[in-house]
Amino acid sequence: MTAEFAARRDIPARQPSAATINSGGAPTIALLLLVSIYHVPANLGYGILFALILGTVIVVMSSAIPTDPAHMGIWITNASTRSSVSFAMNLIPFAGIAFLWFIGVIRNRLGNREDKFFATVFLGSGLLLVAMLFTAAAVMGSVLFVYSESPAVSRDTLRLALVLASTLLVTFGARMAAVFTLSVTMVGLRTDLVPRWLSVIGVVCAFTLLLTPPAPKLAQLLFPLWVLILSVHILVVSFRSPAPGAGDHR
């Protein structure tokens, strides 16, 4: 019976390790960054923080997990790759927190000029994007946990988890990011929140993400890049003029 079980295993066994699930440096680094952003006026640096964290997650995941379906099961047998994936998954909750704060920054900058239609669209798409990020991270975290407890994970189970997480991120997540980018760009144009050159970047980014899922690796970086540019612009403008109707809440 044992020999038959071993023969049907697709992935080599290994000794469970706490490093599979926990990457202590990730929460520590992200928490320190979140605390440090408090010193930026009106917490305007959260968009920058989100862009850096999400960009890091995309780069780490792209380099750690092969896209070839025939080699999808290899990464989990390598301790270094598992640590990289665990590191990225531990960063995602902090990316979600920063993104929610970034949404608040945008609404604060809009003030009384906020358009209810576009505000509803960008708020809804932003919340859905965060939910998809968290769900994908939970799926990948579950795979790491199950493998640490019972290394006899079938190749089909692993492939299902990877495809589910990938679909949430690069297909549905990319489209929600496109809707968020486009709605913020439109409301930004109507309220002078963003200049025309930045609106052009936003429209190009939105339609690229909307029309090309599953998004290629380079296209996946468009959204955090756009958030980074927009956040830097808002940060620069905020030093020149405060948000309309916004006071000092600190």
Secondary structure, DSSP 8 states (H G I E B T S, - for coil): -HHHHHHT--S------GGGT--THHHHHHHHHHHHHTTSGGGTTHHHHHHHHHHHHHHHHHHHS-S-GGGTTTGGG-HHHHHHHHHHHHHHHHHHHHHHHHHHHHHHHHGGG--HHHHHHHHHHHHHHHHHHHHHHHHHHHHHHHHHH-----HHHHHHHHHHHHHIIIIIIHHHHHHHHHHHHHHHHHHTSS-HHHHHHHHHHHHHHHHS-S--HHHHTHHHHHHHHHHHHHHHHHHHS--TT-----
